[in-house]
Amino acid sequence: DLPIDLVQVELPGNSDVPMPASSYALARQLIWLQAGELVFLEGDTRHEMKAGDCLELGPPNDCRFINETPYPCVYLVVRLNQSGS
């Protein structure tokens, strides 16, 4: 019944994963990088993240998770579901 989801993701090196705006239209999300480096594209805005960085996603927008290094990165996605969803 807790309206929060926590998911750990390991993104392989040289990966590019799209996330459509519709996937988080009814929730607030944070990305918290645990290890490695991650480029997060939020629409036209580029966020270059290093281990320990945390980013709150703004209004729904098409996004991309990009690992430009040859090494995996690990991040947590914290999703707070809006009431009524």
N, C-alpha and C positions, 0 to 999 in steps of 0.2 A: 504494500500500500504506500510505500515511500515514493514520492514522485521524482526520484532521481535515478539516473542510470550512470554507471561508471564502466567504461570499456577500455582495456589496454590493447594497443595496436602496435605490431612490429612491422614497419614498412621497409621492405628490402631496398638496397642501394639502387640508384638509377630508376626509381619508380615515379609514376605520375598518375594519381588517382583522382578523377573528378567527383564532385559532390554537388548535385543539383540543389537549388534553393528550396525546393519542395521537401527535401529530406529533413529540414529543421524549421519548417514554417511555424510549427506549433510548440516550439521549445526554445529555451535559451541554452547555449552551449559554450563550454570552455575547452580549449586545447591546452594541455600541460605537457611540455616536452620533457621526458625523463632522461633520454640518452641520445647522442648524435646531433644531427642538424636537420632542420625541416624548413622548407619554403612553403608558406601557406598563401595562396592567392585567393583573395576575397574580392570578387569582381575584378576591378583594375588595380586593387591595392595589393602590394607584395609585402609580406611579413617574413623576415628572415629570422628564424628562431634557433636558439642554442639551448642545450640542456638546462633545465630550471625555468625557462621562460613559460609564461602562461598568457593566453590570449582569449579574451571574451569575444565571441562572434557578434557582429552587429545585426542589423535587420537582414532577413533572408536574402541571399545573393548566391549565384553560382560560384562555387569554390573549387580549388584543386589542392591536394596534398602532394608535394613534390619533394623527393629526396634526390638531390643532385650529386650526392657523394656515392662512392662505391660501397659504403658501409651501411648496415641497417640503422634505423632510428626507432626509438620507442616513445610513444606518446599515449597519454590518457585523454579520453573524451569524456567530459562530465556534462551530462544532459539533464537539465531541470525541465520536466514536463509542465506546461502551462495548465492551470486548473481547467477542467472540462475537456481535456484531451485524453 
